[in-house]
Amino acid sequence: MRETFVYGMPWVLSLIGCIMIWQVGNFKKFGWIVGLVAQVLWFIWIIASEQYGFLPQNFLLAALYAKNFWQWHKSGLEAVK
């Protein structure tokens, strides 16, 4: 079970990352939330797979996604039609 998770989860998380980028590219602030959720899942994968070198990137991306969501939320930015 652990081996399947460690080897399979990056594929799922990469797909989630693509969905996040697609959402943000369409000016959907929901995309930043998708990114934050993905970072929580990446953190779980990092711990389970013992790939601790990814932790700095994980924390930095989570902070950037939270900051960007907050800025979009304050400005009321949403999809441009």
C-alpha positions in Angstrom: 0.0 0.0 0.0 2.7 2.5 1.0 4.7 1.7 -2.2 1.7 2.4 -4.4 1.1 5.6 -2.6 4.7 6.8 -2.8 5.0 6.0 -6.6 1.4 6.8 -7.7 0.6 10.0 -5.7 3.0 12.3 -7.6 1.1 11.6 -10.8 -2.2 12.5 -9.1 -0.7 15.6 -7.5 0.8 16.7 -10.8 -2.6 16.5 -12.4 -4.1 18.6 -9.6 -1.3 21.1 -10.2 -2.3 21.4 -13.8 -5.9 21.9 -12.8 -4.8 24.7 -10.5 -2.8 26.4 -13.2 -5.8 26.1 -15.6 -8.1 27.6 -13.0 -5.8 30.5 -12.2 -5.2 31.1 -16.0 -9.0 31.6 -16.3 -8.9 34.1 -13.4 -10.6 31.7 -10.9 -9.4 32.4 -7.4 -10.6 28.8 -6.6 -7.4 27.7 -8.3 -5.4 29.1 -5.5 -7.4 26.9 -3.0 -6.8 23.9 -5.2 -3.1 24.7 -5.1 -3.2 25.0 -1.3 -4.9 21.6 -1.0 -2.4 20.1 -3.3 0.5 21.4 -1.1 -1.1 19.7 1.9 -1.2 16.5 -0.1 2.4 17.0 -1.3 3.4 17.5 2.3 1.9 14.1 3.2 3.7 12.5 0.3 7.0 14.1 1.3 6.8 12.7 4.8 5.6 9.2 3.6 8.3 9.0 0.9 11.0 10.5 3.1 11.8 13.0 0.3 12.6 15.9 2.7 14.4 17.9 0.2 11.0 19.0 -1.3 9.9 20.6 2.0 11.3 24.1 1.3 9.5 24.2 -2.1 6.3 22.9 -0.5 6.3 25.6 2.2 7.2 28.3 -0.3 4.5 27.3 -2.7 1.9 27.1 0.0 2.8 30.6 1.2 2.7 32.0 -2.3 -0.7 30.4 -3.1 -2.1 31.7 0.2 -0.8 35.2 -0.5 -2.1 35.2 -4.1 -5.5 33.9 -2.9 -5.7 36.6 -0.3 -4.8 39.4 -2.8 -7.3 38.2 -5.3 -10.0 37.9 -2.6 -9.3 41.5 -1.4 -9.4 42.9 -4.9 -12.5 41.0 -5.9 -10.7 39.7 -9.0 -12.6 37.0 -10.8 -13.1 35.8 -14.4 -12.9 38.3 -17.1 -15.6 37.7 -19.7 
